[in-house]
Every structure is written in C-alpha cells, then in structure tokens.
Amino acid sequence: MLFIANRTSANHKNWPIVELAKRLVACSFTDRVFFSNSGTEANEAAIKFARKFQRFSHPDEKQLATQFISFTNSYHGRTMGAVALTSKEHYRSPFEPVMPGVTFLEYGNIQAATELIRVEILRLYL
C-alpha cells in the first residue's frame, strides 16, 4: 500500500522526511510513502496510482475500472486530472472536455456513496 503526503523539495534527500517516511510506514498499513510538492500533485498521483493498481490487480481484464467518485463543492487543483475531480463548474468548464468517468455526489451523503460503490462493484465483477 501507499501513503501520499506533501513535502517541500523533490531535488535532494531530506533526512527528516526520510525519517518521517519510516515512521509513517512503521505505524500504518503502508509499506511505502510518496511525498508530493502540493495537494494538486498529490491528487494527480492518486489518480495515477488508482489506475496503475487496477492494471496490476486485473492484468487480463480489457475493461478496467476507471470511475472516480468526487463530492460537490470540491476543489482539487488546477491540473487536468484535478480539474476533472472538481465539481465547481467555473473551474471545470474552461477546460472541457475533462477526464471522463467522474461521478459527483452530495458532500457528506454516505448512503449515496455506499450505493454507488456497490453498483460499480456489481457492474465490474458480475
């Protein structure tokens, strides 16, 4: 598994960050840590990790899961993947068409999220 966090520089080894990574791995479910420079970069990495995980987990499937759930009133950044996950129309519309496969649900509506996840799982694996 992977834990994603922000950091300040990608150009040199930062020993306090290395120590933090070791501590995060030691006290969590992950075996690796990915540090990014910003929240936008962390969101882009999460999209890529999710897609890579699908390819790794289901190497023989031709139709991999590429659906994402995001919530209303969200803002995830200015890169194309982050814009696709952002529900606010004034951030999205200048860059359309954006990455397909994003469903927006009302923020905090756990029941709707649970139902959508259940439907997607059934659709993908039955």
SULWOMO-V666462 format. One line per field, one symbol per residue. ss: DSSP state (a for helix, b for strand, c for the rest). burial: 1 if it has 16 or more other C-alpha atoms within 10 Angstrom, else 0. A space follows every 50 residues. Layout:
ss->???
burial->???
//
This chain:
ss->cbbbbbccccccccaaaaaaaaaaaacccccbbbbbccaaaaaaaaaaaa aaaaaaaccccccccccbbbbccccccccaaaaaccccaaaaaaaccccc cbbbbccccaaaaaaaaaaaaaaaac
burial->00110000000000000000100110000000101100111111111000 10011000000000100001100011100111111111001100000100 01111000000010000000000000
//
